[in-house]
Structures are given as structure tokens and as C-alpha cells.
């Protein structure tokens, strides 16, 4: 009760009523305030009414936590709050060590403990369902093992007497392959045809045999049992998850129980180009009809999160921070410029300084310019570009940013900028951080020439 019985008018108006996501606040929480607080015009404070039930007080406390006035005292409370939101998408940014993965598990376990599992999740635990058997004895048949007993791979097919899971009947191979083809230059042989038995003869694992086409003695051949890189392995696991997520969205047999898809940091071991590709593809899939399935996405990766924000424009966006050992705050950034762009600007500054500039850096620059224009009240991102002396309409620089920020999201073909384009980029960026100054301790001044 301490801290909520009496709230000063200024604090009440600035920290509670003045919420970024005003529409949602008015719809869900303001009514709780109006019903349970009384304004004292002499003392200029809002007093909590007396003799309120424990249930009402609990609602008031939960509302004050939801708007960031009070901290959440555990990740379980954050999880419960996310479940109260009606939006189709929920985007959560948090730095490593904050508790993103634990939050995803709390969210999943909340429904599972009641006997009604409702969340299909992707996080570090999902990746642990896939482990390598490197055939150390013969160094020949290297396969990626799948823990078939996980609910991730679906329920048992009750119509089948041989103990198969439903996923074995859903042609999952041909759902994964077109996804993998977008990202990778390797393939795999049919799933479920290679089994690993334990000493009792029971099948403990399914296994994936990867193949890659190689030129051998002048002839193209598929080389089996290849060992893929960590990044390629993660791409395969991600495509496996996307195929299952689509089954959940389509309400297919074995996955019709899914109400939420929770994705936590799907871009480990991926470079920036891969990150843009994964985020863009995920957003395109989620923007289609999802049959009521809601999606929560959490990440510490500013580029990935930025792409998701740009693609899913109607999503709730929050910043999760940790205070002390157990307290957490959620800052609603839905209707405000995405302040994590400071991280992106820092990345661009370092790229300019090193001279290692790829075409996708124009995508990042455009996003930064758009958010800056929005913050300063401009209608177009080009208003934040300093024009050449003889180019008052900003035609040249605007055209450069427009053209070079609309390339495809290629994974394995990160293209370095042409020298001339690098000079344009450096000039636009240097003028930008000169006109819109940032903390020099975070974004130091450039030392490279941009002429």
C-alpha cells in the first residue's frame, strides 16, 4: 500500500496520465484511477479511497505497475501483464542479462501449469533440442539429432498404432525446404528416415542428414553428412520453427492449441545481413492472417528490433529494464520515436570510421532519418539531410538514400558499397550527426574525411 495511497498532482499527471500509448491507457487503466482516487484540491494530491477491497487494491497496484509508476517485483508479473494486452503483436527490447529468456519461459509455464499449454516458443531452450552427433569413431556420418520427445515436435498421432507423432504425417520436410532455400546453399535429406537407437533398441532421436552440392572431378554431386557452420545450423533450426509456427497459425492438427507464439532472440550467430533477412521474412509471415494467434518477440539486438518495429507498425513496443535484484520496469515506446536508435547510430558511426560499409547500411540510415524526422516534426526523412549548395531540393542525397535502401535482403551476398557511394554515405551521415548532436561519450566525433 505504501506509495499508492497519496500521489502528488504533478507526479500523477507526468508519470501516470502522460503515457506514450495514450489510447490504450485511457481504454484500460484510466477508469481504474477515476473510480478509486479522489483529488484533494487544497493539498494538490490524489488520495486512494478508503475501505477498498483487496481485489480492487490489487487492480490499482497492477495498473500502476503497468504504466511504469511502480516496478514489477518479478518476471512472473511482467508475464501476466503481457497476457492482458489485446494487441496482435508485442515487441520487447531488453539488454542481455535482463531476463528475456526467463520471461519467455515464465510466459509459457503460466498456462502450462494450469494444464492448458498455449505457447509455442523459440528461445535458447529450443536450440538445445538440436544436438550434433559427429560420429567421432568413423568421422563419416555427421548428423544433427532432434529430441523427438519434446512437445515442440508435436503430439502423438492417436490414430496411428506405431507411436508416430503427428509431425511425421504433416510433410514437414517440404515446408522447411522453401524456407531454407531463401537463406542457405545447403539442403537436407528426408527427415525421420535416420533413427538413433539406445541400448534397448528404442528410438531416442530423429536425425537430419545435411547435403551440399559440390563439384567433384568436374561433376556436380550431392555430398551427404556434411557439418554445417553454427550460423547455418541456427538458420536451419529457425526455418524448422517457422514451418511449425505456420502449422500453428493454420490451426493444423497437433498445433491447434497454440494461442501465442513467443520468439526470443532468433538471430544468434547471424551477421547484420542475415539479421535483416530473418526479421523481414518473419514480419511478412506475421502480417498475414494468423487466426487469432498472438505474437511476442523479445530481443537485445537493436537492428533486428528496429526492422520488426518498422515492419509491424501497429505492435505494442516496450523497453524492459531491471532495477536491483528482482524489480523490473516496462517503458512503453509504442507512440514515441524508437530511442534505441542511439545504438544504431553508434553502429553506423563505427562503420563509417572503419570504412567497411555495405549497402544494407543505407537501410539503417534511412530508418534513423525517418525516426529523427518524426521526432522533430518533419514530414519527410529528407528534411534531416543537409543538401549540397546547388541542390536545394535535396534531390541527389534523397535519391541516393531511397534507391540504396530498397535493395533485397540477401543473406549470402552482402555487397560492399562502391567507393563513390561510400563518400555519399559518409557525407550524409557526418552532416546528420553534426546537425543533430548526440552525447560524444556514446557517439564520438568522426575522424575520417567525408569529402
Secondary structure, DSSP 8 states (H G I E B T S, - for coil): -TTTSEEEHHHIIIIIIS-SSHHHHHHHTHHHHHHHEEEETTTTEEEE-SS--HHHHHHHHHHHHHTTSS-BSSHHHHHHHHHH---SEEEEE--TTSSHHHHHHHHHHHHHTTT---EEEESHHHHTTEEEE--TTTS---EEEEETTSGGG--B-TT-TT--BGGGGTTHHHHHHHHHHHH-S-EE--TTSSEEE-TTS-EEEEEE-EEEEEEETTEEEEEES----HHHHHHHHHHHHHHHHHHHHTT-TT-TT--EEEEE-TTTT--HHHHHHHHHHHHHHHTS--TT-EEEEEES-HHHHHHHHHHSTTSEEEEEEEETTTEEEEEE-TTS--TTHHHHHHHHHHHHHHT--BTHHHHHHHHHHHHHHHHTT-SSGGGGS---TT-TT-HHHHHHHHHHTSS---SS---B--HHHHHHHHHHHHHHHHHS---TTTS----S---
